[in-house]
Amino acid sequence: MSLRVIFMGTPDFAVPTLSEIVGQGHEVVAAYTRAPAPGGRRGLELVQSPVHRAAEGFGIPVLSPKTLKTPEAQAEFAGFDADVAVVVAYGLLLPQAVLDAAHLGCLNLHGSLLPRWRGAAPIQRAIMSGDAETGVMVMKMEAGLDTGPVGMVEKIAITQDMTASVLHDRMMRVGADLMVRALGALERGSLQFREQAAEGVTYAAKITKEECHIDFAQPAKAVHDHIRGLAPFPGAFALVNGQRLKVLKAQVAQGSGTPGTLIGEDLTIACREGAVRLLEVQPAGKSAMSAADYLRGAKLAPGTAFS
């Protein structure tokens, strides 16, 4: 026995879940994803989403409506007669008519320990805030923003130097396994949901360009968490000699001085408390490089200001 599944997702984060669902023998009757967007060289060609490409490889029909709010889009969705919809970083809001169309509801894979970090950027926000733990959850979707009851959870430790990229890839694998286990329980009628706690609600707002700017007036740990939470994309940055320098990897270091000044020959920069040592950087218009390679070209003297 298998479930009739509508899969809804867009980025590479969602692809392992789709692959696992197919591999477990469920019938994926349709894949919903964002429409192809301009990309490639000079942005002159339309590039399909990772889910679009993966679904076509499995022979799954792909749909890319601009909205699900029209009666036509909702009728088309209901016409697939799905048992369940699985949503992983889809990108469009699901109106109530869509939430109600699948017989067993819509399950969402969310990258946090709800109710902490509801919203768009839970992976980055958890690291930027210095959280020691996060996780993935399978929740039943409601009209509210990540407010639905939780069916399954898998916790993940955030180690001291873990970046958003590493955590993303870890969640991607753990989440795919968690979702297929949840579908198996749903199929057996044993998936139990519990309401989220009313306390501890936080929101993971979308990352803005402005907040990617590093503030060395913060303690070294906070600066380090900020850098690794934004690595590699969109990337934290500082300005040095009027030039933008993206920081991809750093570590907390010993030292003190005026916040934002270079206090050593190894790209160690003073913070309000302690210092951070930059390990991997990307100057504007260039590829990523080690701090040592950057310094060979930049030739920065101690006391140089990073702002």
N, C-alpha and C positions, 0 to 999 in steps of 0.2 A: 504494500500500500504506500502511496506517496501523496504529497499535497500539491495542489495547483497553486503556483506562486507567481505573483507579479513582483518583479524586482525593480527597485527605484534607487538609483545611485548615479554618481558622476565621476569622482576622482579615482586615482589608483587605490586609495584607502578602501574603496568598496569592492574592488575586483576579487580579492581572495574570498570574500563572503559569497559572491556570485558563483565562483568556481566550486566552493565547498557545497553549496546548495545543489548545483548540477551533479557534482560527484556523488552525493548521497542519494541520487535517484529521484529527486523531486522534479516535477514538471514545471519548468519556468515558462509560462505562457506568453509573457511579454516583459520587456525591459524598458523602463522609462528613464531617460537621462536628459541632461541639458543639450540643447541644440548645438551642432558644430559651430565653433567660433573662429574668427580670423586668427591665423597663426602661421607657422612655417617661416620661410625666408621672407622678410619684409612684410609679413602679415598678409600676403596676397592669396593665400589658400585657406579653405575652411578645414579645420582640424577637428576630428571626432574626439569625444571624451574617451578616457580609458575604459569606462563601462560600455560605451557604444561599441568599441572595437572588440572587447571581450565577448559581448553578447552575440555579435555577428559571427564570431569564431565558433560559438556554440550553436549557431543556426536559430537563435532566438529573435523573434520580431522586435524591432527597436522603434520606440515612439519618443518624439521630442517636442511635445506641445509647449507653447510659450506660457500657457496658463492652464490650470485645472478648474478654473472657476466657471467656465461656460457649460451650459447644459449638454452641448455636443461632446465635450471632452469627458464629462462625467458619465455620459451614456456609453461612450467607447470603453472607459475603464470598467464599468459594471458589466459590459458585454463579455469580458474575459471570464466571468463566472469563477473568480479565484477563491480559493479557501483562505488565503492570507496574502497580504502585501508585506514585503520586507524592504525597509527604507534604511539606506546607509549613505549619509552625506549627499542627499539628492539635490537640494538647492531651491526647490519650490515649495511653497506652503500647500498643505493638503486641506482643502475645505471639508466640511463635515460630511457632505455627500460622498466624497471619496473615502473618508475614514470608515464610513458605514457600509461601503460596497462589498468589501471582502467578507466572506461569511464568518471568519474567525478573527477579524480585525486587522490592524496594521501594526507590525512590530518594527521598532526602531533600534538600531545599534548606536549607542551614544558613548562617547569617549570621556566619561568622568564618573565619579561616584555621586550620582544625584541624591539630594538636590543641590550639591555643590557643583558649580560651573555648568548651569544651564546656558544654552546659547551657542554662538557660532565658533568660538575658538577655545574649547576646553583644554586641549592639549597644551597650547602655548601658555594659557593663563595659569594652569596648575604649576608649571615650572617657574614662570615669572614670579609667582607668589611664594615660591620656596616650599611647596607642599612636598611631603615625604612619601606620599602614597596617592595613587589615583586608580583607575580601573575602567573596565567596559561594562555596560549594562544593556540588557535587552528589556525594553519597556514597551507597553502598549500605548499607542499614540492617542492623544486627545487633542482638542482644539487649541489648548494652551501651549506655551513654549516649553517643551520638555517637562511637562507636568504629570504625565501619565504614570500609572502603577508599574512597578518593576517586577519582572519575572525571573531574571537570572542576573548574576553579577560575578565578575572575576576581578580580583584586586591585583594591582601591579605596583611594585615599589619604584619610586623615583630615586635613583642613586645620585650621588653628589655632583657628578659631572655629566649626567645624562642630558642630551640635547633634545629639542623638540623632534628632530628628525629620527633619532633613535627610538624615542617613545612612540612616535607615530607608527614606525615599522613594527614595534612590539605589539602595540594595540591592534594593528591590522591583522596580525596572525592570530592573536588570542581572541579577538572579536569574531573572526570567521568561525573558529571552533565553537565559541559560545553560542552563536546564532544557530548553527546546525543542531547543536544539542537542544536549544530551545524549541526548534521546529520539531525535533523528535518527540519531545515531551508534549508539545501541542498536539501532535498527531495521535499520541496515546491518550490524550485527555488529562494529562497530569501536570501541565504547566500552571503553576499557581502564581498569582500576582498579589503584591502588597503595595499599599499606598506609600508614597514618598513621605518622609518626615516633614513636618511643618517648619522645623527650625533648620538653620544652617543653609538657607537658600542664598546662592551667589550667582552672578551672571557673567558669562564669558563673552563680553562684547567683542565685535570684530576688531582686529588689530588695525590701528590707524598709522599712517606714515609718521605723524608727529611723535608718537610714543616710541618709535624705533630709535630715536635719538638718545644716546647714552648720557645719563646724568651722573658724573663722577662725584657729585656732592652727596651721593648716597653711600652707605657702608659697602665695603667690598663684597660681602655676600650678596647683597641686593643687586649690585651691578653685575656680578657673575650670573645670578639667576636670570636677570634681564637678558643678558647676552645669549645664554644657552636656551632660553625659552623662545628666542626668535631665530635660532640657527637651524637650517641655513636660510630659511625664507620666512618673512621678508628680509630678515637680517638687521641686527642692531648696528648702529653706525656712530662714529664720532667725526669731528672736523679737526684736521691738523694742517696748519699752514694754508687754510682756506680750502683744502681738498677733503672730499668725503672719503672716509675709510670704513668699509664694512668689516665688522668683527665676527668671525665665524666660530672661533674657539678661544677660550681663556681659562684661567684658573686663579683662585684666590692666592695672593702672595704676601710675603712679609714686606714691610716698609711703610714709610709715612712721609707726608709732605703736603703741599698745597694741592687740594683736590683738582685732578685733571692735568697735573704736570708729570712729565717723564722723569722718573727718579733712578733709572738704571740704564745700562746699555743693552738690556734684553727686552725692551718694550714693556717694562713694568710702570704702571701709572698709578699715582696716589689717588685714594678715595677719601671720603670723610673719615672713615675708620679703616685702616689697613690699605691694601693695594690689590690690583689685579694685574696679572701678566698675560698679555695678548699672545696667543700661540699661532693662530691662523687668521689671516686678514685678506681683504680683497679691495685694493685701491680702485677708484672710479675708472671704468673703461678697461680694466685688466682682469686676468684670471685670479682665482684664489691662490695664495702662496703662504709659506711659513713666515713667521715673524722675522726669522733670520734673513731670509731672502728679501723681504721688504726693507729691512734696515740697511742691507748692503746698497740698495739703490737710493733710499730716502736720506740716509746719513743724518739722523736726528740727534741733536745734542741734548744731554740731560737738562731739564728745565723747560723743554719744549712743551707748549700748552696744547692739550687735547680738550676740545669743547663740544 
